[in-house]
Amino acid sequence: MSNKISKIITTSSLSAVITACTTQGAVYNPHKNQEEVYNPHTNSSYIVRGHNRTFAVYNNENRLISHPIEELLAEMKWRELADKPPITDIYVVSHGWNYTLPVAIANYHTYIEMVDNFYNKKEYRDQIDSACEALQKAEKIREKGSTDQFLESTATKCFQPYFIFITWTSTVRPFTDAANGILPFGMDDAVRPITSFIDKVPGHLVTAWKQSMNAGQNALGTRYPNYYLNQDWKTTSYGYRDRFLFEDSDSAMGEDVPVSAVLYKLIQMKKPANSQPECDKPDIISSDSDHCVSLANTKIHLAGHSYGAKLVALAGMEAIRRWMLNELIHGQYSTLLASTVQNNSTKNSAVKNKPDLKELLQDFNNPLWEGTGHHLTTESEIFSLWKKEKKPEYLRQLYNLSNRFFPIDSLTLFNPAFLPGELSYSVDTVLKAPLGLQAPVDTLRFIPRKAIVYTNSDSANGTLFSARDILINTEFSQQAQSFINNFSALADDHLRQSNLLARAVVYPLLNIAQGVTGAYELGEGIVFGFLNFGFNTITDLPMDFWHHIHNYGNPLDFFIPSFKEEKMQGLYRLSRPGLGKTGLNNLAEGRWVEKKLSGLAPYYTEFQAFGEDEDKSVNNGSDKSVNDRDNKEPPFAPNIDAARFCKFAGTNRFFDHDSTQLSDLSGLREKFFSFDASQVYDSWDPLVGAHSDLRETEPPKDSCKNPSLKNRELLQKREYTFNFLLNFTKTNFEQTLSSLQLAHDSKMR
């Protein structure tokens, strides 16, 4: 009885509280019969029964405690032995804020169900099977040095995805967990309304800032990223890290392998497989046959939501940076660096005399760093914006030479809960530069398909995000966190080699020092947050007023609140909302673009292509129907309106004859798309709005009905999410968007 009473109280007390990124959304679909509920125990399952997924699980110490690469290799070898089609695509997916590990794993089954439903449709499965059969035949013909154009064309529809689900603790439930672990006889249920309220309202909100930095640590590691450049993935140890006295050693178990290192391993596996005798029948359980399988023809896609979007973006950038440096020094593009050394031996003597990667990367004065876009931050962010940065020569030439090879094929950011400035991160510490050596943001240019999916009613990326940023600035804090984490890791390395007495003396002193330093950095972050907010307010208000009058006419409207898109809010336009509420264009329009977009500003402002000296309009075939603007004036970052997103994501276009995969993706590298999903993700909850709508089973409101559906059944919001990801990553989406715009223009005439 007490359990029932407790549950009734819990339901009534928390019915109005919807948190940002949990699985508390609706799970009942009024448009589906109960007997059709997904059940992998009795239904066919490409993901579960086919074992086409793995979990990359990170603990609270940001250490990897599962084995995603080993499981992927086993699947690849099994396909080889069983003469099955190869894996065509790998999707690396990350959830966002407010997940415990069990909830995160449960949430991923929403997306597993979407993929399985796709494969269980006979009309789709038959086409995929035929295409994959054609792919296997085409590969055998290629091995003989010939090609069959019909088979090659048919094989493009072979779709054999594999999913790596990044799972990390992005919140805490301290009061509920304590009650569950301590109180017997149903007393834990009795107090759950109170503990849940504390955990999910005040406790939930205060975790936002730290979990944003936690996403960065899982992406880049607990040390500076340069530490991992020389680390071989196979040599990392999995085991205990000694802790002092009462601390739990199990909590620190795992491997120091950040997500960026996992992605880099996937990029390394894009090399062609060896054709040695033992590869005829590769041993699934032996590491000696790992070289027998390859991802040379496999596309790698990154997708993340909220803080998970920040995680995959940073991890992807760092993986590409690592690939870039190794290619320039030891890879097939090392001649590029060598030719530059010969042409300018004086300036590049540091490179010439230090060919070893480890030694080379310790010298921050060598031209490799500047030539690849790294820079030392010796000035404040405000003043450094006045400098006109040159395009890094090594990076630019590598960009031109590698226009047929893409280390990562797509990056899709759903409701990203971060600012563009958070993509600037330190890779190593330098005494003369307070923020250390900064990584180049231009590594994103090696990803051809890039998209932000945003919605106007994403409250979590609106007022909630801005309030957190005012109190504690994340851009500043994540730089300080990197320094402290690196220092702590180095201290741990030395202390673990000491005897017990030395550790008993030094550990408490180290903890005190770290606590004092952390408190100082926290105070500094608060001061910086308020100063930054004041500076942005002073510069934004007059620019917003002029922009409002110039574009929307009546000055009185500037002072009246509205429910329009963010750039039309006038006086109430937020100074620093998350990208998930605005996309690139709406964040920057009418404002100081370089300040708002930081390293992403060139996608908005620059007409000239990054690589070859060509115009963007020539280089990537863009047109007015995709850019929404005249190509000769910014913004050059395409912004797709809500109506087109609704139609684009309302249909699975993978099998359309006019939506084949792009044969040339190099031109897309110049673009960063923003998609307005406000007609699909349309919730208006005052706390989080539509922030977590992408996985909901309810349909959108009347504004996005699709009359072409059988029985006029409405799609679930999560079905729009699945369709969009498939269409964006696997079809000629620019052609589709252009067609939709032309159809709209024709209808309006």
N, C-alpha and C positions, 0 to 999 in steps of 0.2 A: 504493500500500500504506500509506504513511504517513497518508494521509487517512482510510483505513478504520480503522487502528489508533487514530488520534486520535479518531474519532467514537465508537468503542467505549468508549474511556476516558472521553470526555465524558459519554456516556450513563450509564455505571455510576457515575461520580463525582457526577453531579448528579441522579440519579433520585429522591433523597429531598428535594431542594430544590425547593419550589414557591413561587414568588414571588407577590406580592400581586395585581398587576393586569396580568399579561402574558397572552399567548395560548398558554401552554404546556399548557392543558387538553386533554382528550381531543378528538381530531378524528374519531375513528372511531365510528360509531353501529352497535352490533350489531343494531339493529332495522331497519336499512335496507340494501337490496341495493346492491352497489357500482355497478351500472348506474344507480342513481337519484341518484348524487352530483351536487350542484348544479354546473352549467356554463353561465354566461351566454353563452358563445360559441355554444352550440347550442340552449339553451332560451330560451323567452320570458322577458323580464326587464323588469318595470315600472320598476325603479329604474335599471338600467344602460342598457338600450336605449331606455327611455323618457326618459332624462336627467332623472329626477325627484329628483335629489340634487345637492348641491354640497358642497365642503369649505371650511370657514373655517380656514385654516392659519396658525398663529402661530409665529414663530421664537423663538429664545432671548432676543431683545430684547423679547418681548411685542408684536411688531408684526405686523399682518395682511399676509400676502404673497400671498393669493389674492383673488378677487373674487366673494364669495357673493351680494351684492345684485344685481350686474350679471347674473349667471347666472340668478338667480331672475326678474328682470325680463324677460330674453330668453325664458324658458320661459312666463311669463304672456302675453307678446305673441304667441308662437307659438300658444298655445292659442286666443287670440282670433282670429287670422288663419285657423286651421284649423277653426274652429267646434267646438272640443273642450270638454269640461266644464272649468270653472274649478278651480283648486286649492282644496280644501276645508279642508285642515289643513296646517300647517307644524310639523314636529317638529325642534326644535333640540336636538341630542344631544351630550353630551360624555363622553369616556372619563375614566379616573382616573389614578392614580399608576402609575409604572413603564412608561411607553411612550416609545419613540423614535418619530419621525415615521413611518418606514416600517412599524413594527409597529402603530401606531395605525390607519393607513389599512387595513392588512391585516385588523385586528380588526373594523373596521366592516363587512366583507363577511359576517361572521356574521349581522348584523342585516339586511343587504341580502338575504341568502338567505331569511330568515324572511318578509320582505315579499313577495318574489317567489314563494315557495311558496304564500303566501296568495292572491295574485292568479292563480296558475296552476291553482287548483282551480276546475273549471268551474262547480260549483254556486254558488260565491261570485262568480265573475266575471260570470255571467249576471245575478245580482241587482244587482250594482253597476252594470252597464251599463244595466239598466232604470231604476234609480234616477237615474242621471246623465242619462239621456235625459229623464226627468220633470223634473229640475232645470232643464235648458236650456229646456224648454217653459214651465215656471213663471216663469222669469226674463223670457221674452218677453212673457208675459201681464202680469207686474208692470210692465214698461215701458209698457204701455198703460193703467196705472192700475187694474187689476183683479187678482183672485186666483182660483186654483182650488185648493180645499182638498184634493181627492184628489191632485193633483200635488204640492202642498206636503208632504203626509204621506209620499208615496212617495219624494220627493227627500231625505228625511232619511237614507236609506241610501246616498246617493252618497258615496263615499269616494275622494278623489283626493289622497293625501298627498304632500308634498314634504319632503325631509329636508336639513337643514343640519348636517353633521357637524363639530363643533369639534375641531380637531386641533392638539395642542401637545406640546412635548417635556416629559415629566414624569419623566424619569430620564436618567442618563448611563451609557455603557458605555466609560469612558476607556481601560481596559487592553486590552479586546478591540479597540476601534477603533484604538488605537495599533499593536497587533500586526498588524492587517489592513492598515494603511497603510504599514508600514515593512518587515516581514519577508517575504522572497521564498521561493521553492522549497518551499512547504508548511510552512515553519517557523511561520507564523501558525496553521496547523491543529494543529501539534505542541504549541504552548503554550496552545491554547484551553481545555483543561481548567482550567489554572491561572488564566488571565485571566478566564474566565467565572465561576469560583468567587469571585474577588475582586470582580468587578463585581456579581454577583447575591446575594452574602451580606453581607459587611461594607459594601461600597460601596453596595449597594442600600438598606440600612437607614438609612444616614446621609443619604440624599437625602430622606427622608420629610418632615422639618421644612421644608426649603427649598421643596419642591414644593407643599406646602400654601399657602405664601405666593405661589408662582408662579401657582397657580390663582386667587388673589385679584387678582393683577396683570393676568392675562389678562381677568378679568371686569370690573375697574374702570378699568384703565389704569395707565400708568407715572407719572401725575401724580395729584393729588387730583381726584376726580370733578367738582368744580365747574368745573375748567378746561374740561371738555368740554361744559358746558351750552350755551355759545354757539357751539360748533363745528358748522358745516354739514357733513354727511357728504360732500357732493359737492365740497367745497373742500379736503379733505385731500389732501396731495401724496403720490405714490408715487415714491420714488427714494432716492438715496444720502444718507446722513448722514456727513459727513466725520469720519474718525477720525485719531488721531495716529500718524504714522509707520507702525509695523509692524502696527497693528490692521487687521482685515479690514473694509472698508466694506460689502462684500456682506452680511455678517452682520447689519448694521443696516438693510438695505433693507426697504421695506414702508411701511405706513400706520399711523399712531398712532390706530387705531380699535379700542378694546376691544370685547369681546363685548356689553357693555351698550349701546354705541353702535349695533351691528348690530341688536340687539333693538329699540332705540328707533326705528330706521328702519322696522322692520317694523310697529311700532305706528302710526307716522305714515302708513304706507301703508293703514291701515284706513279712511281717509277715502274717501268715494265718488269714483269716477272721473269725470273731465271728459267731457262729450259734445260736444267740439269736432269740426269736420269732419275734421281730420287723424287723429282717433282711430278713424275707420271702418276704416282699414288702418294700424295703428301700425307704425312702422319698428323692426324688431328691433334693429338695430345703432346706432340713434340715441338719444341721451339726451333729445332734444327731445320724444319721445313717451312718456317715462316716466310722465307724469301720466295717460296714457290707460288704465292698468290699476290695479286697486285690490284690496286685501285686506279690503274692508269686510265681506264674508261669510265670511272665512277665520279659522279658529281657530288660535291660536299655542300650542304645547305645549313645555314644557321638560322634559328628562329627562337625568339625569346619574348617574354611578356613582362612588363613592368621593370623591376630590378633585374629580372632574368634577361631582358633586352640589353641592359648595360653589361651584364656578365658575358653574353655571347659576342657583343660588339668588341669589348676590350680583349677577350680571349682570341677572337679572330684577328684583330689588329696585331697582337703580339705574336701569334703563330706566323703571320705573314712577314712581320719584321724579322723573325728568326730565320725564316726561309730566305728572305732577301739577303741578309748578311752572309749566310752560309753559301748561297749561290754566287755572290760577288767574290767571296774569298776562296772557296774550295769547289764550287760547282761549275756548271757549264758556261756561266757568264763571268768567270774569273778573268778571262782575257780582257774584259771591259776595264777592270781595275788595273790590270797590268799595262794596258796601252796608255792609260792616263798617267801611270807612273813613269813610263818611258818618255812621254811628251813633256812632262814637267817634273823632272827628277828632284829638283830642289824642294818644291812645295810638298811633294809626296814622299820624301825620304823616310818618313815614319812608317808609311805603308810598305815601302820597298824593303826596309830593314827588319820589319816585323811581320813576316808572312803567317806566323802562327796566330790562330784566331784568339786564343786565350790572352796572349801577350798584346795583340793588336787592340783588343777591346779594353785593355787597362789604360791605354794612352788616349785621354780624351782630347788631346790637341792634334791628333792625326786627322787628315782630310776626309777619312772614311765617314766620320760622324756627320760632318757638315754636308758632305756629298749625298748622304742618304736621308737628310732632313732632320737629323737630331740637332738639338740646340741646348745651350746652357742658359738657364733662366737666372739672370742676375738683376733684373729689374722687376718692378711690380707689373701685374697683368695690364694695368691701365696704360702705362707708358710704353710697354712693348708693342701695343697695338698700333702705335704711330709708325713703326718700322715697316718698310715694304720688304717682305721676305722673298728671296729669290727661289726659283724652283730648283730643288736639289738635283745636281747633275747626274750622279750615279743612279739615283732613284728614277729620274726621268728617262734615262737611256735604258734601264732595265724594263721600265714600263713599255717602251717602244718595242724592245726585242722579244718580250714575253706576251705579245698580243694574241697568241694562240693557246697559251697555257694559263689557266686560272686556278691558283691554289685553293681558293674557295669560290664557289659559283654563285651563291646568293646569301643575302643577309636581310631578314625580315624582322622588324621591330614592332611588336604589337603594344600599343599604349606605353611607350618607353618612359620610365620614371627617372629621367636624368636630363641634365642640360648639356649642350654641345661641349662646354668647357671641361666636363668630366671625362672626355675622351683623351685629354692630354694627361699623360702619366709619366712619372719618373722611372727610369730604368736603372739608374745607379746614382750613388751619392758623390758629390764633388764639393770640396771645401769652399771653393770660391763662388759657388752658385747655391743659394739657399734652397732652391727647389730641385737641385740636382740636374742630371742629364735627362732631357725630355724626349720622349719617343715621337716620331713623325706621325701626324694624323693622316698623311697622304697614303699610308699603307691601305686605307680603305679603297683606294682607286684600283687596286688589283682585284676587287670583287665586282663583277659586272652588274649583277642585279641587286639593288639596294632599295629598301622601302621602309617608310615609317607609316604605320596605320594609326590614325588618331581619331578622336571624337570630341566634339564641342562640349559634351556633357560629362567628360571625365573629371569629376570633382577631385579625385585623389591626386591628379596631376595639376589641379588648379589651386584653389585656396589652401588646401592641406599641404601641398608641396611647397608653395611659396612661403607659408608660415614657418615650415621647417627650415627652409633656406635662409630666412631672415635670422632665426635664432642661431643656427650653426651652419656655416657655409660648407657644403660638401666638397666643392672643388679644392678649397684650401685644406680641408680636413683629411681628404684621402692622400694628399701629398705627405702630410705630417704622419698619418698612420703608416705609410710605407716606410718612413725613416725609423719609427719606433719598432715596427715589426722586424725589420732587418737587424736592428741593433739587438733585439731580444733573441733572435735566432742565432746570431753570432755568439752571444753570451752563453746560450744553451750548449752550443757546440763545444766551447772551451770547458764549461763546467762539467759536462758529462764525462770528460776525461780526467776529472779531478777525483780525489778520494772523498769519502762520505763526510769527513770532518770539514774539509774545505767547502763542500757544498752547503753544509749546515750553517756555515758562517756567512758565505757570500750570497746565497739565495735570498735570505730576508733583506739584506742590504740592497740587492738588485731589485727586489720587488718594491721597496720603499722608493728607490730612485725612479723606477718606472712609473709608480703612482704619482710622484711629484711632477715628473715630466708630462705625464698624461693630463694632469689637472691644469698645468700651464698651457698645454696645447688646446685643451678644451676652452679655457678662457680666451685664448687668442682667436680661436675659431668663432666664438660668440662675438667678440669685438669686430673681427673682420666681416662677419655676417651682417651686422648692423651698419657698418661703414659702407659695405658694398650695396646694401639696400638703399641707403641714403644717396649714394652716387647715382645708382640706376634711376631712382625716382626723380632726381634733379634733371637728369638728361632726358628721361622718357617723356615727362609731362608736356613740355613745349613741343616736342616732336610729335607726340600723339595728337595734340590739339590741332597742329597744322595738317597732319595727315587726315584727321577726321573732317575738317572743313574742306580740304582739297578734294576728298573722295566722296563724302557723304552729305555735303551741303550744310544743313541747318546746324549752327553752333550750339543751339540749346540741347540738341540730342546728345551732345558730348557729355552732359551732366546727368542724363537720365539712364538709370539701369535698364538693361535689356537681356534677353536670352539669345542674342545673336552670337555669331562666331567671335572668337577672342579678339581679333584685330578690330572689331567694330564696337568694342565695349566702352570706348571713350575714356572718361575719367576712371572707370572701374577696370580698365585693362590691366591685367596682372603684369608686374615688372619681370618676374622670372618664373613662369610656369614650366612644367615639364613638357618635353617634346610630345608626349602622348595626348596633350590637349590641343596642340597647335600645328604639329608638323614643322618643317623648316620655314616655309614662306610666311605663315601667319605669325610665327614668333618674331620674325625680323622685319616684316613689312612696315615701312614708315619710321623705322628706328635705326640706330647705329648698328649696322649689319655685322661689322667685324666684332663688336662687343657682344652681340647676342649669339652669334653663331660660331665664334672662335674659329677653330680649325675647319669647320664645315662651311665657312663663308664663301670660299671659291665656288662651290656648287651653285650658290645663289647669284654671285656677282660676276663671275668671269665668263666671257664669251669665248676667249681663246682656249683651245684644248690644252690639257696638261702635258701631253706627250709631243706628238708631231706638231709642227707649226701650221695647224689647220683650224678653221672655224668649227665650232661644235656642230653647227647646222650641216656641215659637209661630213664631218668625222663620224657622226652617229645617226645620220638620217632623221634627225628630229624634225617635227613639223608643228604647225600652230595647233593642230587638234590635240597634240599630246602636251605641249608646253603651256597651252592656254594663254600665251602672250606672244607678241611679236618677238621673233628670235633676236632682234637687234637690241633689245632693252631687257634688263633684269626684271623679274627673277628668271634665271635659267634652270632652276630646280623645278621640275614638273609637279604641279599640285592637282590631283585628280579629285573632282568634286564629288559630293555625296551621292548624287543621282547616278553617275557613272560607276561608282564603286558598287552600288546596289545591284546594277545590271551585270557588272563584270563578275561579282562574286555570287550572283544568284543562280549561276549555271556552271556545271562542270564542263569546261571547254577542252579538256585534254584530248578527246577523240574527234574534235572538229577538224574537218579537212583543211580549213583555212587558218588553223592555229597550230601549225607545225612548229617544232622547236627552231629557234634562231640558229642559223648556220654560222653567223659572225656576231659574237658577243662583245667584241673589243670596243665598239662605239658606245655601248651601254655604260662602260666604266666611267664616263664623264658625268653621269646623271645620278642624282639621289632623289627618288620619288617620295612624295607624300600623298597618302590616300585618306580622304575624309570619309570615315565610316559612320557618320552621325545618324544616317537613316537606318542603319542596321543595329549598331550598338547605341541604343537610344534611352537607356534608363536615366532617371533624374533623381535618384536617391541623394539627399543632401550631404551625406558623408562621402561617398565614393562615386556616385553617379554610375556611368557606364564602364568604369574601369575594368571590371571583371566580366563584362558581357560576352566576351569572345567564346566562352565555353558554355553559355546558358542553353538550356533545352527549349526555352520558350521562343516564339517567333518575334520578330520586330513588330513595331506598331504599323498602322495602316500605310505609312509613307513608303514602305518598301515591299509591297505585295508583288508577287510575280505571277501574273495571270496565265503564263504558259505551263504552269505545273498541273499535273493530272489531278482531277477532282478539286482544283484550286486549293490544294493543301499548302499551307505556309511552311517555308523552310525554318528550321531552328537556327538560332544565331550561331551556334557552333558549326552548323553545316555551311553557313556563309564563310566562316573562318577556314574550314577545310577546303572549300572550293577556291577561295582566294589564294591560299598557300600553294595549292596544286597549279592553278592557272598562272600565278606569278613565277613560279620556279620551273615550270615544265612546258610552257607554251610561248608563242610569239605574242606576248601580252601587249606590246606597243601597237601592233597591227589591230588587235581587238579594241583597244582603247580609242584608236583613231576612227575605227568604224562606228563605234558607239557615239562619238562626238559628231561625226558627219551625219548620222541618222537623226541625232537631236537637232542639229542645225537645219536639216531638210524639213523636219517637222515644224520648226518655228517659223519657216518662211511662209 
